[in-house]
Amino acid sequence: MKPSALRRLLLIAAGTAALAVWVPLGATAKPEATPPQGRDAELLASARKPELVSVGKEIYAGLCKACHGEENVQGESPSNLFDTKWFHGGKPTDIERIIALGLLEKGMPAWGEVLPAEDVTAVVAYLLSVQPAAPRAAE
Ligand code: HEC
């Protein structure tokens, strides 16, 4: 085989490989699922469990309040967690992800590194339980 033919063959092989990766990635991008399913539904359900919500409320008071302020303060600020406006994604799984991974460039710590997963769930449950549109857990 001539070197130029070999090069063409390699190019075709590389192109096919790139396509093989690209096609499945595009194919798995799903549209937004409504109503909430999977982990989103689980987190919403956890917001109706008073024991979990009260654990979350304690965690909030101990770890979050210093930066995010008094419970139930409302207003359009990214540091306000008690209204319906979310700046970094408002799905339950978005809130969970931000709490776990943080927004390090903005100064929000990655709590997943210090809290067990159940505590992250509890604080998400608490925040969801106090959202104006969400069913409130018993005080
Ligand atoms: C050291 C200060 C600090 C502490 C402590 C802190 N946060 Fe944050 N948090 C931030 C900052 C800063 C942002 C990003 C604000 C922005 O986007 O400008 C943020 C953003 C968030 C957001 C996204 C808000 C939105 O509108 O999308 C959530 C949710 C959140 N924090 C939850 C928590 C929870 C829960 C705790 C306690 C476990 C906590 N934070 C503790 C500083 C803090």
Backbone and ligand atoms as CSV (ligand in chain L), in Angstrom:
chain,resi,resn,atom,element,x,y,z
A,1,MET,N,N,0.842,-1.215,0.000
A,1,MET,CA,C,0.000,0.000,0.000
A,1,MET,C,C,0.868,1.253,0.000
A,2,LYS,N,N,0.464,2.280,-0.791
A,2,LYS,CA,C,1.242,3.534,-0.839
A,2,LYS,C,C,0.981,4.330,0.445
A,3,PRO,N,N,1.988,5.095,0.889
A,3,PRO,CA,C,1.809,5.845,2.150
A,3,PRO,C,C,0.569,6.742,2.134
A,4,SER,N,N,0.265,7.373,0.961
A,4,SER,CA,C,-0.891,8.285,0.952
A,4,SER,C,C,-2.202,7.519,1.130
A,5,ALA,N,N,-2.261,6.329,0.575
A,5,ALA,CA,C,-3.480,5.517,0.735
A,5,ALA,C,C,-3.654,5.127,2.199
A,6,LEU,N,N,-2.528,4.810,2.843
A,6,LEU,CA,C,-2.574,4.428,4.258
A,6,LEU,C,C,-3.078,5.592,5.104
A,7,ARG,N,N,-2.575,6.800,4.769
A,7,ARG,CA,C,-2.992,7.982,5.530
A,7,ARG,C,C,-4.502,8.213,5.377
A,8,ARG,N,N,-4.999,8.031,4.134
A,8,ARG,CA,C,-6.428,8.219,3.906
A,8,ARG,C,C,-7.239,7.215,4.735
A,9,LEU,N,N,-6.736,5.992,4.747
A,9,LEU,CA,C,-7.434,4.940,5.487
A,9,LEU,C,C,-7.502,5.276,6.979
A,10,LEU,N,N,-6.367,5.784,7.507
A,10,LEU,CA,C,-6.322,6.160,8.926
A,10,LEU,C,C,-7.298,7.293,9.223
A,11,LEU,N,N,-7.359,8.252,8.297
A,11,LEU,CA,C,-8.285,9.380,8.477
A,11,LEU,C,C,-9.727,8.886,8.531
A,12,ILE,N,N,-10.059,7.971,7.640
A,12,ILE,CA,C,-11.424,7.426,7.611
A,12,ILE,C,C,-11.713,6.703,8.931
A,13,ALA,N,N,-10.724,5.940,9.383
A,13,ALA,CA,C,-10.904,5.193,10.637
A,13,ALA,C,C,-11.133,6.153,11.799
A,14,ALA,N,N,-10.346,7.239,11.834
A,14,ALA,CA,C,-10.484,8.219,12.925
A,14,ALA,C,C,-11.852,8.892,12.849
A,15,GLY,N,N,-12.264,9.247,11.648
A,15,GLY,CA,C,-13.566,9.885,11.457
A,15,GLY,C,C,-14.688,8.988,11.917
A,16,THR,N,N,-14.612,7.722,11.579
A,16,THR,CA,C,-15.655,6.773,11.973
A,16,THR,C,C,-15.708,6.644,13.493
A,17,ALA,N,N,-14.527,6.614,14.106
A,17,ALA,CA,C,-14.477,6.489,15.562
A,17,ALA,C,C,-15.111,7.714,16.221
A,18,ALA,N,N,-14.801,8.908,15.692
A,18,ALA,CA,C,-15.358,10.138,16.251
A,18,ALA,C,C,-16.880,10.114,16.129
A,19,LEU,N,N,-17.379,9.668,14.995
A,19,LEU,CA,C,-18.816,9.595,14.756
A,19,LEU,C,C,-19.461,8.598,15.705
A,20,ALA,N,N,-18.768,7.508,15.937
A,20,ALA,CA,C,-19.314,6.466,16.807
A,20,ALA,C,C,-19.489,6.988,18.231
A,21,VAL,N,N,-18.623,7.917,18.644
A,21,VAL,CA,C,-18.742,8.506,19.977
A,21,VAL,C,C,-19.834,9.570,19.985
A,22,TRP,N,N,-19.836,10.380,18.911
A,22,TRP,CA,C,-20.714,11.542,18.856
A,22,TRP,C,C,-22.183,11.145,18.743
A,23,VAL,N,N,-22.502,10.161,17.904
A,23,VAL,CA,C,-23.898,9.778,17.667
A,23,VAL,C,C,-24.604,9.312,18.955
A,24,PRO,N,N,-24.024,8.371,19.710
A,24,PRO,CA,C,-24.729,7.949,20.946
A,24,PRO,C,C,-24.890,9.083,21.947
A,25,LEU,N,N,-23.888,10.006,22.038
A,25,LEU,CA,C,-24.019,11.122,22.974
A,25,LEU,C,C,-25.249,11.949,22.643
A,26,GLY,N,N,-25.422,12.270,21.370
A,26,GLY,CA,C,-26.574,13.055,20.935
A,26,GLY,C,C,-27.865,12.294,21.176
A,27,ALA,N,N,-27.836,11.006,20.938
A,27,ALA,CA,C,-29.044,10.203,21.021
A,27,ALA,C,C,-29.557,10.080,22.459
A,28,THR,N,N,-28.636,10.177,23.452
A,28,THR,CA,C,-29.082,9.987,24.829
A,28,THR,C,C,-29.548,11.296,25.479
A,29,ALA,N,N,-29.333,12.449,24.812
A,29,ALA,CA,C,-29.789,13.717,25.401
A,29,ALA,C,C,-31.316,13.734,25.398
A,30,LYS,N,N,-31.900,13.603,26.590
A,30,LYS,CA,C,-33.370,13.514,26.689
A,30,LYS,C,C,-33.978,14.890,26.938
A,31,PRO,N,N,-35.181,15.119,26.505
A,31,PRO,CA,C,-35.851,16.374,26.856
A,31,PRO,C,C,-36.213,16.359,28.338
A,32,GLU,N,N,-36.444,17.545,28.924
A,32,GLU,CA,C,-36.842,17.656,30.340
A,32,GLU,C,C,-38.019,16.735,30.652
A,33,ALA,N,N,-37.893,15.967,31.709
A,33,ALA,CA,C,-38.978,15.066,32.083
A,33,ALA,C,C,-39.913,15.756,33.075
A,34,THR,N,N,-41.190,15.819,32.776
A,34,THR,CA,C,-42.195,16.322,33.723
A,34,THR,C,C,-43.333,15.316,33.744
A,35,PRO,N,N,-43.899,14.965,34.837
A,35,PRO,CA,C,-43.559,15.381,36.183
A,35,PRO,C,C,-42.237,14.772,36.648
A,36,PRO,N,N,-41.719,15.261,37.790
A,36,PRO,CA,C,-40.433,14.778,38.282
A,36,PRO,C,C,-40.402,13.268,38.438
A,37,GLN,N,N,-39.279,12.714,38.073
A,37,GLN,CA,C,-39.121,11.263,38.176
A,37,GLN,C,C,-37.812,10.962,38.873
A,38,GLY,N,N,-37.610,9.702,39.173
A,38,GLY,CA,C,-36.333,9.241,39.702
A,38,GLY,C,C,-35.914,10.012,40.937
A,39,ARG,N,N,-34.661,10.476,40.934
A,39,ARG,CA,C,-34.096,11.169,42.094
A,39,ARG,C,C,-34.863,12.466,42.418
A,40,ASP,N,N,-35.336,13.187,41.412
A,40,ASP,CA,C,-36.113,14.406,41.680
A,40,ASP,C,C,-37.360,14.073,42.490
A,41,ALA,N,N,-38.065,13.022,42.096
A,41,ALA,CA,C,-39.283,12.619,42.799
A,41,ALA,C,C,-38.948,12.167,44.220
A,42,GLU,N,N,-37.829,11.457,44.350
A,42,GLU,CA,C,-37.393,10.988,45.677
A,42,GLU,C,C,-37.132,12.164,46.616
A,43,LEU,N,N,-36.435,13.176,46.086
A,43,LEU,CA,C,-36.111,14.339,46.919
A,43,LEU,C,C,-37.372,15.102,47.293
A,44,LEU,N,N,-38.308,15.225,46.349
A,44,LEU,CA,C,-39.575,15.900,46.670
A,44,LEU,C,C,-40.323,15.133,47.750
A,45,ALA,N,N,-40.284,13.811,47.663
A,45,ALA,CA,C,-40.950,12.993,48.682
A,45,ALA,C,C,-40.264,13.181,50.037
A,46,SER,N,N,-38.939,13.335,50.025
A,46,SER,CA,C,-38.221,13.492,51.293
A,46,SER,C,C,-38.600,14.810,51.975
A,47,ALA,N,N,-39.023,15.799,51.176
A,47,ALA,CA,C,-39.446,17.086,51.750
A,47,ALA,C,C,-40.742,16.956,52.536
A,48,ARG,N,N,-41.401,15.803,52.426
A,48,ARG,CA,C,-42.648,15.596,53.187
A,48,ARG,C,C,-42.410,14.693,54.401
A,49,LYS,N,N,-41.124,14.453,54.714
A,49,LYS,CA,C,-40.810,13.631,55.894
A,49,LYS,C,C,-40.323,14.544,57.014
A,50,PRO,N,N,-41.171,14.803,58.007
A,50,PRO,CA,C,-40.835,15.779,59.041
A,50,PRO,C,C,-39.502,15.494,59.754
A,51,GLU,N,N,-39.170,14.215,60.001
A,51,GLU,CA,C,-37.913,13.929,60.736
A,51,GLU,C,C,-36.713,14.376,59.905
A,52,LEU,N,N,-36.769,14.071,58.610
A,52,LEU,CA,C,-35.664,14.423,57.724
A,52,LEU,C,C,-35.551,15.947,57.598
A,53,VAL,N,N,-36.713,16.596,57.456
A,53,VAL,CA,C,-36.741,18.049,57.319
A,53,VAL,C,C,-36.150,18.709,58.568
A,54,SER,N,N,-36.451,18.156,59.754
A,54,SER,CA,C,-35.921,18.813,60.948
A,54,SER,C,C,-34.417,18.589,61.089
A,55,VAL,N,N,-33.910,17.457,60.624
A,55,VAL,CA,C,-32.449,17.272,60.580
A,55,VAL,C,C,-31.844,18.315,59.637
A,56,GLY,N,N,-32.480,18.479,58.479
A,56,GLY,CA,C,-31.998,19.460,57.498
A,56,GLY,C,C,-32.014,20.877,58.034
A,57,LYS,N,N,-33.041,21.179,58.804
A,57,LYS,CA,C,-33.155,22.528,59.385
A,57,LYS,C,C,-32.002,22.792,60.355
A,58,GLU,N,N,-31.655,21.769,61.138
A,58,GLU,CA,C,-30.515,21.913,62.062
A,58,GLU,C,C,-29.210,22.103,61.306
A,59,ILE,N,N,-29.046,21.323,60.237
A,59,ILE,CA,C,-27.824,21.458,59.429
A,59,ILE,C,C,-27.766,22.867,58.843
A,60,TYR,N,N,-28.913,23.346,58.366
A,60,TYR,CA,C,-28.957,24.702,57.816
A,60,TYR,C,C,-28.489,25.720,58.857
A,61,ALA,N,N,-29.053,25.603,60.049
A,61,ALA,CA,C,-28.710,26.569,61.094
A,61,ALA,C,C,-27.217,26.506,61.423
A,62,GLY,N,N,-26.664,25.282,61.412
A,62,GLY,CA,C,-25.269,25.130,61.805
A,62,GLY,C,C,-24.276,25.488,60.709
A,63,LEU,N,N,-24.593,25.169,59.468
A,63,LEU,CA,C,-23.591,25.279,58.407
A,63,LEU,C,C,-23.901,26.293,57.314
A,64,CYS,N,N,-25.131,26.661,57.161
A,64,CYS,CA,C,-25.509,27.441,55.969
A,64,CYS,C,C,-25.929,28.870,56.300
A,65,LYS,N,N,-26.541,29.013,57.458
A,65,LYS,CA,C,-27.145,30.285,57.840
A,65,LYS,C,C,-26.145,31.443,57.830
A,66,ALA,N,N,-24.912,31.154,58.228
A,66,ALA,CA,C,-23.902,32.207,58.309
A,66,ALA,C,C,-23.778,32.929,56.968
A,67,CYS,N,N,-23.843,32.200,55.882
A,67,CYS,CA,C,-23.742,32.839,54.561
A,67,CYS,C,C,-25.107,33.113,53.946
A,68,HIS,N,N,-26.059,32.212,54.169
A,68,HIS,CA,C,-27.336,32.329,53.447
A,68,HIS,C,C,-28.428,33.041,54.233
A,69,GLY,N,N,-28.184,33.334,55.481
A,69,GLY,CA,C,-29.118,34.165,56.230
A,69,GLY,C,C,-30.224,33.425,56.943
A,70,GLU,N,N,-31.014,34.208,57.641
A,70,GLU,CA,C,-32.141,33.681,58.420
A,70,GLU,C,C,-33.066,32.860,57.538
A,71,GLU,N,N,-33.688,31.853,58.137
A,71,GLU,CA,C,-34.685,31.072,57.427
A,71,GLU,C,C,-35.829,31.969,56.976
A,72,ASN,N,N,-36.295,31.644,55.801
A,72,ASN,CA,C,-37.485,32.296,55.240
A,72,ASN,C,C,-37.322,33.740,54.809
A,73,VAL,N,N,-36.069,34.233,54.763
A,73,VAL,CA,C,-35.866,35.551,54.173
A,73,VAL,C,C,-36.058,35.389,52.668
A,74,GLN,N,N,-36.844,36.248,52.063
A,74,GLN,CA,C,-37.094,36.138,50.631
A,74,GLN,C,C,-36.453,37.311,49.894
A,75,GLY,N,N,-36.257,37.132,48.614
A,75,GLY,CA,C,-35.677,38.202,47.810
A,75,GLY,C,C,-34.870,37.604,46.693
A,76,GLU,N,N,-34.734,38.352,45.623
A,76,GLU,CA,C,-34.061,37.807,44.444
A,76,GLU,C,C,-32.556,37.943,44.538
A,77,SER,N,N,-31.953,37.025,45.256
A,77,SER,CA,C,-30.501,37.012,45.322
A,77,SER,C,C,-30.080,35.554,45.258
A,78,PRO,N,N,-28.950,35.277,44.622
A,78,PRO,CA,C,-28.530,33.877,44.533
A,78,PRO,C,C,-28.246,33.286,45.899
A,79,SER,N,N,-28.018,34.146,46.888
A,79,SER,CA,C,-27.734,33.579,48.194
A,79,SER,C,C,-29.023,33.353,48.980
A,80,ASN,N,N,-30.154,33.673,48.386
A,80,ASN,CA,C,-31.421,33.462,49.065
A,80,ASN,C,C,-32.013,32.114,48.670
A,81,LEU,N,N,-32.201,31.261,49.651
A,81,LEU,CA,C,-32.643,29.891,49.353
A,81,LEU,C,C,-34.104,29.667,49.714
A,82,PHE,N,N,-34.824,30.737,50.016
A,82,PHE,CA,C,-36.197,30.564,50.480
A,82,PHE,C,C,-37.229,31.200,49.561
A,83,ASP,N,N,-36.909,31.232,48.288
A,83,ASP,CA,C,-37.918,31.685,47.332
A,83,ASP,C,C,-37.872,30.746,46.130
A,84,THR,N,N,-38.680,31.042,45.126
A,84,THR,CA,C,-38.753,30.111,43.992
A,84,THR,C,C,-37.688,30.391,42.949
A,85,LYS,N,N,-36.920,31.452,43.124
A,85,LYS,CA,C,-35.929,31.786,42.109
A,85,LYS,C,C,-34.576,31.155,42.426
A,86,TRP,N,N,-34.157,30.265,41.543
A,86,TRP,CA,C,-32.868,29.607,41.693
A,86,TRP,C,C,-31.959,30.077,40.579
A,87,PHE,N,N,-30.740,30.412,40.943
A,87,PHE,CA,C,-29.813,30.943,39.952
A,87,PHE,C,C,-28.956,29.850,39.331
A,88,HIS,N,N,-28.910,28.701,39.974
A,88,HIS,CA,C,-28.020,27.644,39.479
A,88,HIS,C,C,-28.789,26.364,39.198
A,89,GLY,N,N,-30.081,26.503,38.906
A,89,GLY,CA,C,-30.916,25.338,38.579
A,89,GLY,C,C,-31.841,25.018,39.734
A,90,GLY,N,N,-33.133,24.919,39.455
A,90,GLY,CA,C,-34.113,24.778,40.533
A,90,GLY,C,C,-34.707,23.392,40.690
A,91,LYS,N,N,-34.238,22.428,39.881
A,91,LYS,CA,C,-34.748,21.070,40.089
A,91,LYS,C,C,-34.157,20.533,41.383
A,92,PRO,N,N,-34.882,19.639,42.073
A,92,PRO,CA,C,-34.319,19.079,43.309
A,92,PRO,C,C,-32.909,18.526,43.110
A,93,THR,N,N,-32.677,17.874,41.983
A,93,THR,CA,C,-31.330,17.321,41.755
A,93,THR,C,C,-30.297,18.414,41.480
A,94,ASP,N,N,-30.739,19.572,40.973
A,94,ASP,CA,C,-29.791,20.687,40.788
A,94,ASP,C,C,-29.354,21.201,42.158
A,95,ILE,N,N,-30.339,21.355,43.053
A,95,ILE,CA,C,-30.049,21.867,44.389
A,95,ILE,C,C,-29.123,20.883,45.119
A,96,GLU,N,N,-29.432,19.607,44.980
A,96,GLU,CA,C,-28.598,18.576,45.606
A,96,GLU,C,C,-27.167,18.634,45.057
A,97,ARG,N,N,-27.065,18.779,43.747
A,97,ARG,CA,C,-25.734,18.790,43.120
A,97,ARG,C,C,-24.935,20.002,43.595
A,98,ILE,N,N,-25.586,21.175,43.653
A,98,ILE,CA,C,-24.863,22.382,44.070
A,98,ILE,C,C,-24.397,22.256,45.516
A,99,ILE,N,N,-25.256,21.706,46.368
A,99,ILE,CA,C,-24.855,21.556,47.767
A,99,ILE,C,C,-23.694,20.560,47.872
A,100,ALA,N,N,-23.769,19.480,47.132
A,100,ALA,CA,C,-22.720,18.457,47.215
A,100,ALA,C,C,-21.402,18.930,46.593
A,101,LEU,N,N,-21.491,19.570,45.421
A,101,LEU,CA,C,-20.260,19.922,44.703
A,101,LEU,C,C,-19.815,21.362,44.937
A,102,GLY,N,N,-20.737,22.198,45.464
A,102,GLY,CA,C,-20.405,23.594,45.713
A,102,GLY,C,C,-20.315,24.399,44.429
A,103,LEU,N,N,-20.056,25.690,44.620
A,103,LEU,CA,C,-19.791,26.588,43.484
A,103,LEU,C,C,-18.493,27.259,43.899
A,104,LEU,N,N,-17.418,26.502,43.761
A,104,LEU,CA,C,-16.163,26.906,44.388
A,104,LEU,C,C,-15.690,28.277,43.929
A,105,GLU,N,N,-15.896,28.589,42.644
A,105,GLU,CA,C,-15.421,29.879,42.134
A,105,GLU,C,C,-16.198,31.041,42.748
A,106,LYS,N,N,-17.393,30.745,43.322
A,106,LYS,CA,C,-18.190,31.818,43.927
A,106,LYS,C,C,-18.072,31.830,45.452
A,107,GLY,N,N,-17.463,30.802,46.015
A,107,GLY,CA,C,-17.299,30.768,47.462
A,107,GLY,C,C,-18.290,29.857,48.173
A,108,MET,N,N,-19.042,29.063,47.401
A,108,MET,CA,C,-19.962,28.092,48.011
A,108,MET,C,C,-19.208,26.771,48.173
A,109,PRO,N,N,-19.024,26.330,49.439
A,109,PRO,CA,C,-18.243,25.110,49.685
A,109,PRO,C,C,-18.913,23.851,49.115
A,110,ALA,N,N,-18.120,22.820,48.875
A,110,ALA,CA,C,-18.627,21.519,48.410
A,110,ALA,C,C,-18.947,20.671,49.635
A,111,TRP,N,N,-20.201,20.674,50.057
A,111,TRP,CA,C,-20.583,20.003,51.300
A,111,TRP,C,C,-20.524,18.494,51.196
A,112,GLY,N,N,-20.577,17.975,49.971
A,112,GLY,CA,C,-20.468,16.535,49.768
A,112,GLY,C,C,-19.142,15.979,50.288
A,113,GLU,N,N,-18.143,16.852,50.436
A,113,GLU,CA,C,-16.846,16.380,50.933
A,113,GLU,C,C,-16.815,16.253,52.449
A,114,VAL,N,N,-17.741,16.921,53.130
A,114,VAL,CA,C,-17.715,16.863,54.593
A,114,VAL,C,C,-18.962,16.218,55.203
A,115,LEU,N,N,-20.071,16.250,54.473
A,115,LEU,CA,C,-21.308,15.684,55.020
A,115,LEU,C,C,-21.597,14.333,54.375
A,116,PRO,N,N,-22.133,13.385,55.157
A,116,PRO,CA,C,-22.587,12.146,54.532
A,116,PRO,C,C,-23.776,12.452,53.602
A,117,ALA,N,N,-23.989,11.587,52.625
A,117,ALA,CA,C,-25.036,11.815,51.617
A,117,ALA,C,C,-26.411,12.026,52.259
A,118,GLU,N,N,-26.683,11.315,53.382
A,118,GLU,CA,C,-28.006,11.471,54.023
A,118,GLU,C,C,-28.202,12.899,54.531
A,119,ASP,N,N,-27.113,13.517,54.977
A,119,ASP,CA,C,-27.237,14.880,55.477
A,119,ASP,C,C,-27.466,15.866,54.328
A,120,VAL,N,N,-26.832,15.596,53.192
A,120,VAL,CA,C,-27.083,16.450,52.018
A,120,VAL,C,C,-28.554,16.297,51.627
A,121,THR,N,N,-29.051,15.056,51.613
A,121,THR,CA,C,-30.473,14.828,51.310
A,121,THR,C,C,-31.354,15.578,52.303
A,122,ALA,N,N,-31.001,15.519,53.585
A,122,ALA,CA,C,-31.819,16.165,54.615
A,122,ALA,C,C,-31.885,17.672,54.389
A,123,VAL,N,N,-30.763,18.282,54.043
A,123,VAL,CA,C,-30.783,19.738,53.869
A,123,VAL,C,C,-31.546,20.106,52.591
A,124,VAL,N,N,-31.451,19.266,51.556
A,124,VAL,CA,C,-32.263,19.490,50.349
A,124,VAL,C,C,-33.746,19.363,50.718
A,125,ALA,N,N,-34.076,18.337,51.501
A,125,ALA,CA,C,-35.470,18.125,51.927
A,125,ALA,C,C,-35.978,19.364,52.664
A,126,TYR,N,N,-35.140,19.885,53.563
A,126,TYR,CA,C,-35.529,21.081,54.305
A,126,TYR,C,C,-35.792,22.258,53.362
A,127,LEU,N,N,-34.838,22.516,52.450
A,127,LEU,CA,C,-35.007,23.657,51.535
A,127,LEU,C,C,-36.251,23.480,50.670
A,128,LEU,N,N,-36.483,22.260,50.186
A,128,LEU,CA,C,-37.679,22.029,49.359
A,128,LEU,C,C,-38.946,22.212,50.181
A,129,SER,N,N,-38.881,21.836,51.456
A,129,SER,CA,C,-40.083,21.913,52.289
A,129,SER,C,C,-40.493,23.359,52.567
A,130,VAL,N,N,-39.546,24.293,52.462
A,130,VAL,CA,C,-39.893,25.683,52.733
A,130,VAL,C,C,-40.071,26.505,51.454
A,131,GLN,N,N,-39.961,25.851,50.297
A,131,GLN,CA,C,-40.252,26.568,49.053
A,131,GLN,C,C,-41.730,26.937,49.042
A,132,PRO,N,N,-42.052,28.161,48.638
A,132,PRO,CA,C,-43.449,28.586,48.651
A,132,PRO,C,C,-44.391,27.613,47.939
A,133,ALA,N,N,-43.946,27.007,46.831
A,133,ALA,CA,C,-44.864,26.165,46.061
A,133,ALA,C,C,-44.925,24.725,46.556
A,134,ALA,N,N,-44.023,24.374,47.482
A,134,ALA,CA,C,-43.928,22.966,47.885
A,134,ALA,C,C,-44.833,22.669,49.072
A,135,PRO,N,N,-45.277,21.433,49.198
A,135,PRO,CA,C,-46.042,21.057,50.376
A,135,PRO,C,C,-45.133,21.182,51.607
A,136,ARG,N,N,-45.602,21.854,52.617
A,136,ARG,CA,C,-44.773,22.068,53.797
A,136,ARG,C,C,-44.838,20.873,54.745
A,137,ALA,N,N,-43.717,20.569,55.330
A,137,ALA,CA,C,-43.710,19.516,56.343
A,137,ALA,C,C,-44.202,20.136,57.657
A,138,ALA,N,N,-44.697,19.303,58.531
A,138,ALA,CA,C,-45.167,19.801,59.827
A,138,ALA,C,C,-44.005,20.461,60.562
A,139,GLU,N,N,-44.285,21.542,61.271
A,139,GLU,CA,C,-43.239,22.255,62.017
A,139,GLU,C,C,-42.724,21.404,63.166
L,1,HEC,C1,C,-19.035,30.396,53.019
L,1,HEC,C2,C,-20.335,30.826,52.632
L,1,HEC,C3,C,-21.382,29.759,52.296
L,1,HEC,C4,C,-21.811,28.738,53.099
L,1,HEC,C5,C,-21.363,28.403,54.503
L,1,HEC,C6,C,-22.843,28.059,52.350
L,1,HEC,N1,N,-23.012,28.654,51.133
L,1,HEC,FE1,FE,-24.374,28.116,49.683
L,1,HEC,N2,N,-23.668,29.581,48.477
L,1,HEC,C7,C,-22.669,30.465,48.796
L,1,HEC,C8,C,-22.426,31.323,47.652
L,1,HEC,C9,C,-21.390,32.444,47.585
L,1,HEC,C10,C,-23.326,30.907,46.628
L,1,HEC,C11,C,-23.424,31.437,45.195
L,1,HEC,C12,C,-24.137,32.729,45.096
L,1,HEC,C13,C,-24.031,33.265,43.689
L,1,HEC,O1,O,-24.398,32.567,42.745
L,1,HEC,O2,O,-23.540,34.368,43.557
L,1,HEC,C14,C,-24.105,29.828,47.191
L,1,HEC,C15,C,-25.107,29.182,46.514
L,1,HEC,C16,C,-25.889,28.183,47.027
L,1,HEC,C17,C,-26.993,27.559,46.349
L,1,HEC,C18,C,-27.502,27.898,44.955
L,1,HEC,C19,C,-28.554,29.012,45.061
L,1,HEC,C20,C,-29.268,29.323,43.763
L,1,HEC,O3,O,-29.955,30.363,43.708
L,1,HEC,O4,O,-29.194,28.547,42.820
L,1,HEC,C21,C,-27.502,26.614,47.195
L,1,HEC,C22,C,-28.656,25.685,46.927
L,1,HEC,C23,C,-26.716,26.666,48.409
L,1,HEC,N3,N,-25.735,27.634,48.282
L,1,HEC,C24,C,-26.938,25.870,49.518
L,1,HEC,C25,C,-26.161,25.889,50.666
L,1,HEC,C26,C,-26.371,24.997,51.801
L,1,HEC,C27,C,-27.485,23.977,51.890
L,1,HEC,C28,C,-25.404,25.288,52.711
L,1,HEC,C29,C,-25.145,24.617,54.034
L,1,HEC,C30,C,-24.955,23.174,54.011
L,1,HEC,C31,C,-24.612,26.380,52.152
L,1,HEC,N4,N,-25.095,26.708,50.921
L,1,HEC,C32,C,-23.555,26.981,52.826
L,1,HEC,C33,C,-21.990,30.557,49.992
L,1,HEC,C34,C,-22.135,29.691,51.052
